[in-house]
């Protein structure tokens, strides 16, 4: 099955056709770095991490650009309020760029902890002021922008397709309803490309129109064009930024260059807490750092990938606990497989061995079909769970050769590890974070050994008591001809 993508621009799934065969240029809106990353950020960037990894696994050469917003600015977007970077810098009594450096490093550390591969290019808005100024000059020369009192505004009435991504028409947007209206603007929906800096504003640059700083939308347009070209393949981000940010990007980019900005728009669903978007402004967030104190990175990824990237997800401790148990069941099967391979001394092929290879082929086909259908990670996870059941049966019943089990392990590693990032290389138990998981696994193994000893000594009461205790811990034992294996119930 060829790759199809749900394109927000057309509101339907489309067969993917890259601008250049074999290559994909992808731009994803990055974070504004003024505080620690939270699980809402994790949802978006884990989702696009898997998308990029699948594209590369499928043979595409991908250039992944994800910007860093490090320029503090007031925008026309009333919801953004006072500039977050400058406000936090004043509170912490540090220079704005000092603040930015700290939280940019923390952001990458958190993403690294989640197993997210770094983008190929992470351009910073503050390092691309000349490109932004040049693009604004082009828009002025073409009549799409105008200067008023040292600021520059984009004229939405000059771009007839304004609103084509969000579906919002210019005449439907009343003054003051979504956007703070400046008296100097010709139309309430006109947005700032360059903003005249008040004397107290710290981050500001010289420009042909005076000292100021860039508007919110122009940053992404200028950096995307610089590194991906005037037309590129995929633009990603969060659905909450569809208006006005993404709409502004399209308008100014296509007005400046006269060609389509991005061919496919992939916008991820938000992470909700009690039906409300997780965010710093509402204080309803959980940082990635805090979440990793309780859950493994793989369990967090499992939670995120249990839903479609473009669908909203409901966050709760119960949901994360359930995801952690699901992740554990999958990894228990993988650990059992690897333990079996470690203990194998021969490569004896049995009459039922073809079942394993057939299941491998079927799993790869189902996984590929799911991921090529708009990156359907939940269905891909389902294929791995079904595969795990077959491998457990093959080990218990003893009908798999060493070669077929090695092929099964490679399948788990490639699909569950390299692409989805939910299978650990060592596949240890995941009852909690990191080292706690390993200690819990060792405890279970010790109890199983004690039960085995009790059975050999025909002390069945003690053996049953140990099994009952393990059941209370949520551990299911499976006795087979080659010994006892366990999994989280």
C-alpha positions in Angstrom: 0.0 0.0 0.0 1.4 3.4 -1.0 1.6 6.2 1.6 -1.6 8.3 2.2 -1.7 11.4 4.4 -4.7 13.3 5.8 -4.1 16.7 4.4 -5.8 19.4 6.5 -5.6 21.7 3.4 -8.0 19.5 1.5 -9.8 17.8 4.4 -9.2 14.4 3.0 -6.6 11.6 2.7 -4.4 12.0 -0.3 -1.8 9.7 -1.9 1.5 11.2 -1.1 3.7 12.5 -3.9 6.9 14.2 -2.9 8.2 17.3 -4.7 11.4 15.3 -5.5 11.2 11.5 -5.9 12.8 9.8 -2.9 13.1 12.9 -0.8 10.9 14.6 1.7 11.2 18.1 3.2 9.4 18.4 6.4 8.9 21.5 8.6 7.4 21.3 12.1 6.7 24.3 14.3 8.9 24.1 17.3 8.6 25.3 20.9 8.9 28.8 22.4 11.6 28.2 24.9 10.8 30.0 28.2 10.0 27.0 30.5 10.2 23.2 30.8 8.5 21.1 28.2 5.3 19.4 29.2 3.4 16.3 28.0 1.5 18.4 25.5 4.8 19.0 23.8 5.7 15.3 24.1 2.5 14.3 22.3 3.3 16.4 19.3 7.0 15.7 19.0 6.8 12.0 19.7 4.1 11.8 17.0 6.3 13.5 14.4 9.4 11.5 15.6 7.5 8.3 14.6 6.4 9.9 11.3 9.9 10.8 10.4 11.3 7.4 11.5 8.7 5.6 9.4 9.4 7.7 6.3 13.1 6.9 6.7 12.4 3.3 7.3 10.4 3.3 4.1 13.4 4.5 2.2 12.8 8.2 1.9 15.6 10.7 2.5 14.1 13.2 4.9 15.2 16.7 5.9 13.4 17.5 9.1 13.4 21.1 10.2 12.0 22.2 13.5 12.4 25.8 14.6 13.2 27.2 18.0 11.2 30.4 18.8 13.6 32.4 20.9 12.5 35.9 19.9 10.3 37.6 22.5 7.5 39.6 20.9 4.1 40.9 21.5 1.9 39.8 18.6 -1.6 40.7 17.3 -2.8 37.4 18.9 -4.6 38.6 22.0 -4.5 35.1 23.6 -0.7 35.2 23.8 -0.8 38.3 26.1 2.4 39.7 27.5 5.6 38.3 25.9 6.4 35.1 27.7 10.2 35.2 27.3 10.6 38.7 28.5 8.1 38.2 31.4 9.9 35.1 32.6 13.4 36.7 32.2 12.3 39.6 34.4 10.9 37.2 37.0 14.1 35.2 37.1 16.3 38.3 36.9 18.3 37.0 33.9 18.9 38.2 30.4 16.3 36.9 27.9 18.9 35.0 25.9 20.2 33.5 29.1 16.7 32.2 29.8 16.4 31.0 26.2 19.7 29.1 26.3 18.7 27.3 29.5 15.3 26.2 28.4 16.4 25.3 24.9 19.0 22.9 26.4 16.3 21.5 28.7 13.9 21.0 25.8 16.4 19.0 23.9 17.4 17.0 27.0 13.7 16.1 27.6 13.2 15.1 23.9 16.4 13.0 24.1 15.0 11.3 27.2 11.9 10.3 25.3 13.9 8.7 22.5 13.1 11.5 20.0 15.7 11.8 17.3 16.8 15.4 16.9 15.8 17.4 13.8 18.3 17.7 11.0 18.1 21.5 11.4 16.8 23.5 14.5 16.9 27.1 13.3 16.5 29.9 15.8 14.3 32.8 15.0 16.8 35.3 16.3 19.5 34.0 13.9 17.3 34.7 10.9 16.3 38.3 11.2 17.9 39.2 7.8 15.8 36.6 6.0 12.7 37.8 7.7 13.4 41.5 6.8 14.1 40.5 3.2 10.8 38.6 3.0 8.9 41.6 4.4 10.5 43.9 1.8 9.3 41.5 -0.9 5.7 41.7 0.4 5.8 45.5 0.6 7.1 45.7 -3.0 4.3 43.4 -4.2 1.6 45.4 -2.4 0.8 42.7 0.1 2.1 44.7 3.1 2.2 48.3 4.2 4.1 50.4 6.7 2.4 52.3 9.5 4.2 54.1 12.3 7.3 52.0 12.1 5.4 48.7 12.0 4.6 46.5 8.9 1.4 44.7 8.4 0.2 42.1 6.0 -2.9 43.0 4.1 -5.2 40.0 4.3 -7.5 41.5 1.6 -4.5 41.4 -0.8 -4.4 37.6 -0.6 -7.7 36.2 -1.9 -7.1 32.7 -0.5 -6.7 33.8 3.1 -8.5 31.3 5.3 -8.1 28.3 3.0 -6.5 26.2 5.7 -8.7 27.0 8.6 -11.8 27.5 6.5 -12.3 31.0 8.1 -13.2 33.8 5.6 -12.0 37.3 6.2 -15.5 38.8 6.4 -16.4 36.3 9.1 -13.8 37.6 11.5 -15.2 40.5 13.3 -12.9 43.2 14.7 -11.7 42.4 18.2 -13.3 38.9 18.3 -10.0 36.9 18.1 -7.4 39.5 17.3 -6.4 42.6 19.3 -7.2 45.5 16.9 -4.6 48.2 16.4 -6.0 51.5 15.2 -3.2 51.8 12.6 -4.2 48.6 10.8 -6.3 49.0 7.6 -8.3 45.8 8.3 -8.9 44.2 11.7 -7.5 40.9 10.5 -4.2 42.3 9.1 -1.3 40.9 11.0 2.1 42.2 12.0 5.1 41.3 10.0 7.4 43.7 11.9 6.5 45.5 15.1 7.9 48.9 16.2 9.8 48.2 19.5 8.9 50.3 22.5 11.9 51.6 24.4 11.6 49.1 27.2 11.6 46.1 24.8 14.9 44.2 25.1 15.1 42.1 22.0 15.0 44.4 19.0 16.8 44.9 15.7 17.4 47.6 13.1 15.3 47.5 10.0 14.4 49.7 7.0 11.3 50.8 9.0 13.1 51.5 12.3 14.0 49.5 15.4 11.7 46.6 16.1 11.2 42.9 16.1 9.5 40.3 13.9 5.9 39.2 14.1 5.0 35.7 15.1 4.2 34.2 11.7 7.0 35.6 9.6 9.7 33.6 11.5 8.5 30.2 10.3 7.9 31.3 6.7 11.4 32.7 6.4 13.2 29.7 7.9 11.1 27.1 6.0 11.9 28.8 2.7 15.6 29.1 3.6 16.1 25.4 4.4 13.3 23.6 2.4 12.6 25.8 -0.5 9.6 28.0 -1.5 7.5 24.9 -1.9 8.1 21.8 0.3 6.4 18.6 1.1 4.9 18.5 4.6 4.2 21.2 7.2 3.5 19.8 10.7 2.4 21.3 14.0 -0.5 21.5 16.4 -4.1 22.0 15.3 -4.4 24.8 17.8 -2.1 26.9 15.7 -4.1 26.6 12.5 -5.5 30.1 13.0 -3.9 32.6 13.0 -0.4 31.2 12.8 -0.5 28.6 10.0 -3.0 30.7 8.1 -0.6 33.7 8.3 2.4 31.5 7.2 0.5 30.4 4.0 -0.7 33.9 3.1 2.7 35.7 3.5 4.7 32.8 1.9 2.5 32.4 -1.1 2.1 36.1 -1.6 5.8 36.6 -1.5 6.8 33.6 -3.7 3.8 33.1 -6.0 3.8 29.3 -5.4 2.2 26.9 -3.0 3.9 27.0 0.5 3.5 23.3 1.7 1.7 20.5 -0.2 0.5 18.6 2.8 -0.5 19.9 6.2 -0.4 17.5 9.1 -1.7 19.0 12.3 -1.6 17.0 15.5 -4.4 16.8 18.1 -4.0 18.4 21.5 -3.5 16.8 24.8 -6.5 17.4 27.1 -6.9 17.5 30.8 -10.6 17.2 31.8 -11.5 18.4 28.3 -9.2 21.4 28.3 -6.0 21.7 26.4 -2.9 21.1 28.6 -0.9 24.3 28.8 1.3 26.6 30.9 -1.2 29.4 31.0 -3.9 27.3 32.7 -1.4 25.6 35.0 -2.9 22.2 34.1 0.3 20.7 32.8 2.7 17.9 33.8 6.3 18.4 32.7 8.2 15.7 30.9 10.7 15.6 33.7 8.0 14.9 36.3 6.3 12.3 34.2 9.7 10.5 33.7 10.0 10.1 37.5 7.1 7.7 37.4 7.0 6.2 33.9 9.6 5.0 31.5 10.1 6.9 28.2 8.7 3.9 26.3 5.6 3.9 28.4 5.0 7.6 27.7 5.5 6.9 24.0 3.1 4.0 24.2 0.4 6.3 25.7 0.9 8.9 23.0 0.9 6.3 20.2 -2.2 4.6 21.4 -4.2 7.3 19.7 -4.0 8.8 16.2 -1.5 11.7 15.9 -4.3 14.0 14.6 -6.8 13.1 17.3 -7.0 14.7 20.8 -5.9 12.6 23.7 -7.2 12.7 27.3 -4.4 12.8 29.9 -4.9 11.2 33.4 -2.8 9.2 35.7 -5.2 6.3 35.1 -4.6 6.5 31.3 -0.8 6.5 31.8 -1.0 3.6 34.2 -3.0 1.6 31.7 -0.5 2.5 28.9 2.3 1.4 31.1 0.7 -2.0 31.7 0.1 -2.4 28.0 3.7 -1.5 27.2 4.8 -4.0 29.8 2.8 -6.8 28.3 4.5 -6.2 24.9 8.0 -6.0 26.4 7.5 -9.1 28.6 6.9 -11.1 25.4 10.0 -9.6 23.8 12.1 -10.3 26.9 10.8 -13.9 27.0 11.8 -14.3 23.4 15.3 -12.9 24.0 15.7 -15.1 27.1 14.8 -18.1 25.0 17.3 -17.2 22.3 20.0 -16.7 25.0 19.3 -20.2 26.3 19.2 -21.9 22.9 22.0 -24.4 22.2 20.8 -25.9 18.9 19.0 -24.6 15.8 16.6 -27.5 15.4 13.8 -26.9 12.9 10.4 -28.4 13.8 7.4 -29.3 11.7 5.5 -26.2 12.8 8.3 -23.7 12.3 6.8 -22.2 9.1 4.0 -20.7 11.3 6.5 -18.2 12.8 7.8 -17.0 9.5 4.3 -16.7 8.1 3.4 -14.6 11.2 6.5 -12.4 10.7 5.5 -11.7 7.1 1.9 -11.0 8.1 3.0 -8.7 10.9 5.2 -6.7 8.7 2.5 -6.4 6.1 -0.1 -5.3 8.7 2.3 -2.9 10.3 3.2 -1.4 6.9 -0.4 -1.0 5.9 -1.2 0.7 9.1 1.7 3.2 9.0 1.1 3.9 5.3 -2.5 4.8 6.1 -1.8 8.2 7.6 0.7 6.8 10.2 -1.9 4.8 12.1 0.2 3.9 15.1 -2.6 2.3 17.2 -3.2 -0.3 14.4 0.6 -0.8 14.1 0.8 -1.5 17.9 -2.1 -3.9 17.5 -0.2 -5.8 14.9 2.8 -6.1 17.3 0.5 -7.4 20.2 -1.0 -10.0 17.9 2.6 -11.0 16.8 3.6 -11.3 20.5 0.8 -13.8 21.2 2.1 -16.0 18.3 5.7 -15.9 19.5 4.6 -16.7 23.1 2.8 -19.8 21.8 5.8 -20.8 19.6 8.1 -20.7 22.7 5.6 -22.5 25.0 4.8 -25.2 22.5 8.4 -25.5 21.2 7.7 -25.3 17.5 10.1 -22.4 16.5 13.6 -22.8 15.3 16.4 -20.5 16.6 16.6 -18.9 13.1 12.9 -18.0 13.1 13.0 -16.6 16.6 16.0 -14.5 15.6 13.9 -13.2 12.7 11.0 -12.5 15.1 13.4 -10.6 17.4 14.6 -8.5 14.5 11.0 -7.7 13.6 10.3 -6.5 17.2 13.5 -4.4 17.1 12.8 -2.8 13.8 9.1 -2.1 14.1 8.6 -1.7 17.8 12.0 -0.3 18.6 13.5 1.6 15.7 10.1 3.0 14.4 7.7 3.3 17.3 10.3 3.4 20.1 8.2 1.4 22.5 10.4 -1.7 22.8 13.5 -1.3 24.8 16.8 -2.8 23.5 17.1 -4.8 26.8 13.3 -5.3 27.1 13.3 -5.2 30.9 10.2 -5.0 33.0 8.6 -1.5 33.2 6.7 -1.3 36.5 8.1 2.1 37.1 10.9 4.4 35.9 14.3 3.0 34.8 16.1 1.3 37.6 12.9 0.6 39.6 11.7 -1.5 36.6 14.8 -3.6 36.6 14.6 -4.2 40.4 11.0 -5.3 40.1 11.9 -7.7 37.3 14.7 -9.2 39.5 12.2 -9.5 42.4 9.7 -11.4 40.2 12.5 -13.7 38.9 13.6 -14.4 42.5 10.1 -15.3 43.6 9.7 -17.6 40.5 13.0 -19.4 41.5 11.7 -19.8 45.1 8.5 -21.3 43.8 10.4 -23.7 41.6 12.5 -24.8 44.6 9.3 -25.3 46.6 7.8 -27.5 43.9 11.0 -29.6 43.7 10.8 -30.1 47.4 7.1 -31.0 47.0 6.1 -28.1 49.2 3.1 -27.3 47.1 1.4 -25.1 49.7 4.4 -22.7 49.6 4.6 -22.8 45.8 0.9 -21.9 45.6 1.3 -19.1 48.1 4.1 -17.6 46.0 2.0 -17.9 42.9 -0.9 -16.2 44.7 1.4 -13.4 45.8 2.6 -12.9 42.2 -1.0 -12.8 41.0 -1.7 -10.1 43.6 1.2 -8.1 42.1 -0.4 -8.4 38.7 2.0 -11.1 37.4 0.7 -14.1 35.4 2.9 -17.2 35.3 3.0 -19.6 32.4 4.5 -23.0 33.1 5.8 -24.8 30.0 8.1 -27.6 29.0 11.1 -25.3 29.0 10.3 -23.7 32.4 8.2 -20.8 33.7 7.7 -17.5 32.0 5.8 -14.5 33.3 4.0 -11.5 32.1 2.1 -8.5 33.5 -1.6 -9.4 33.7 
